[in-house]
Amino acid sequence: MNSLLDRTDRVRQAVAGLSVVAGLGLAVFTALNRPLVGVGVYVVGVAGAVFAQSSAEMPVYDERDEAIAREAAQWTLTVFGWASAGVFPALTVAWGLDAFTWQPWSAAIALFVAILYLTYGAVLVVLQRRR
């Protein structure tokens, strides 16, 4: 293994750094109207993160990390759920009063959030039936 990635903390730093570069590269180059460059940066960054983690000779993440990730996911869904519960009905009322016009980007966000929570609900039902 590469001596730069011989410790768990270094592998984690590499994975985090490459993930940030991947996400920011995609966002920045897309905003600059260079989407193919953005996708290229994203693919290279994610591939590097996957390679760094998969080539580690020791466990990179443990049960504590998994518990933290679960809690972060739970809080994220909760925050977005409550925000969506207030924002989207308010926008719909404003639209009904001709005070707001749905733009393609705002409609796409609303659709994404609806699909996210429908997917969550479907997965929840399937998991509940299994147990």
Secondary structure, 3 states (H helix, E strand, C coil): CCHHHCCHHHHHHHHHHHHHHHHHHHHHHHHCCCHHHHHHHHHHHHHHHHHHHHCCCCCCCCHHHHHHHHHHHHHHHHHHHHHHHHHHHHHHHHHHCCCCCCCHHHHHHHHHHHHHHHHHHHHHHHHHHHC
